[in-house]
Amino acid sequence: MRPLLRVGLVGAGWVTQHHLPAWQAIGDRARVVAITDPDAARARERAEVFGIAGVFGSLPEMLAAGGIDALDIAAPREAHAGLVRLAAAHGVPVLCQKPLAPTLAEAESLASEVHGHIRLMVHENWRFRPVYRLAAQWLREGRIGTVLQAQMTLLSSGLLPDAQGRLPALARQPFIATLDRALVMEILIHHIDTLRFLLGELQLVQARLGRACEAMRGEDRAAISFETSDGAPVHLLANLCVHGEPPAPLDALLLIGERGTIRLDGNTLHCSGAAPAEQVFDLAAGYAASYAATIAHFVDALASGQAFETDPQDNLRTLALVENIYR
């Protein structure tokens, strides 16, 4: 029987409402036993709700106290590198929220520095959504043959005022308004990683970014073109100021192959052509499941010694595309 993995959570912000239930889902293998956040009241609140025994004022305090087998870093991206370095100095393996660092150069330096000292996985949960795991399975099975064209879209009205004059996207995650690198680095990084997961390595062909919402510092729309290693065009279109779309964005995916088509339309994944199939998903449950699957993969790989699916080198390839888009 495996010993229980004792986990320290770094951060008590918005995203930890998804991390903590995911850790609870594998409570027989791992447990969050400590938490730290600069906002002590928020850390105590999370601790009370999720039964976390230790609340610390800082990561150095947590590490000095001992009893931590792994860290889950869910802090702002600017803090990631320093926190990972602290963990490395104590020999504690890390699951770190995406992106590994705010820029490619910082992430490359960090990955090189800690390589061989600790095990490090990037928390990139989008590709772990059940709908995308099934799409990947259908591609592996050859249901549609070689992909000839692909398109992913993410459209919402989240940055248009609602009936109360609020901007729903910023009511949900206010910090996005403060980011210089917003839509691509914070949101579309997930979609770029998922496209890499489904289609293999991509090369950037063209990118156009723009901003319509004055409340945003960074971009809120993007039109990006890639190519696969086989030369298939891949288009990623996103806009958070689209009239007629719901405030909460939904992914749409179209993969056109030689022998069939895979399409994600709303909550349904369709496969048409020689090997038809269809599955309806509970997207809200799938979002929660993606965190649970990511965390379970981290715990399993730590125990078995297997490679992390989203190790630093994999994440650096996604970050290189993001960096090129901004360039």
Buried (B, 14 or more C-beta within 10 A) or exposed (E): EEEEBBBBBBBBBEBBBBBBBBBBBBEEBBBBBBBBBBEEEBBBBBBEEBEBEBBBEEBEEBBEEEEBBBBBBBBEBEBBBEBBBBBBEBEBBBBBBBBBBBBBEBBBEBBEEBEEBBBBBBBBBBBBBBBBBBBBEBBEEBBBBEBBBBBBBBBBBBBBEEEEEEBBBBEEBEEBBEBEBBBBBBBBBBBBBBBBBBBEEBEBEEBEBEBBBEBBEBBBBBBBBBBBEEEBEBBBBBBBBBEEBEBEBBBBBBBBBEEBBBBBEEBEBBBBBEBEBEBEBEBEEBBBBBBBBBBBBBBBBBEEEEEBBBBBEBBBEBBBBBBEBBE
